[in-house]
Amino acid sequence: MNLLALDTSTESCSAAITINGVLYQQQQMTQRGHSTLILGMLDQLFKQAAASIADIDALAFGRGPGSFTGVRIGVGVAQGIAFARELPVIPVSTLAAVAQAAYEQTQQQNIAVAMDARMDEIYAASFQVQDASVVLIGEEKVCPAEQFLPANTEMWLGAGTGWQVYADPLQSNFSGQVIGQQPDIYPQAAIILKLAEQLYARGEYVSAEKALPVYLRNDVAKKKAQQG
């Protein structure tokens, strides 16, 4: 199956496609201009692969949480492409993407993801690895760093930008249960693509109109200007 994945939820903008089992990917750090950048990336990837959108069987995107503007751009681009081609869409958690990347870099089995959510809060979730894939424990949430606690008594790897921005409260909460930290991990389209393959195999995909973002903040529209 040929897949396309994109993520614009953070300052790390990325896109990836698999064509006949070959992965093509691009990533760039940027604070603005995600909508233009992501479309340019997709054009370049299809040129590299000597393929076109007509060759794609399904589309995946980072559904959040993340920057309100970035997540909105991602779902908009994904819906636009999927509507035009009548493609199934696979929304993928950006927190799961961070956890999966952390696992693949370190082989640690317990991943505590904390992404900077601005306004003195983090997007937080705990994951454990089963069959080389991360599985969510509990639920994803937005909260002050002081409220993110270990899901159990095991050792945890901290992953995501929150572990740098809110290092003191997180390290205090996890105390002696932190085996290491990977604060420089962002959601990446190539990882989202890998997770999407598993979700698709389980039938966890939707039509374009049902591809929705996950912001976690209920009053996100009101707070848009503060969050970025």
Buried (B, 14 or more C-beta within 10 A) or exposed (E): EBBBBBBBBBBBBBBBBBBEEEBBBBBBEEEEEBBEBBBBBBEEBBEBBEBEBEBBEBBBBBBBBBBBBBBBBBBBBBBEBBBEBEBBBBBBBBBBBBBBBBBEEBEBBBBBBBBBBEEEBBBBBBBBBEEEBBEBBEEBBBBBBBEBBBBEEEBBBBBBBBBBBBBEBBBEBBEEBBBEBBBEBBBBBBBBBBBBBBBBEEEEBEEBEEBEBBBBBEEBEEBBEEBB
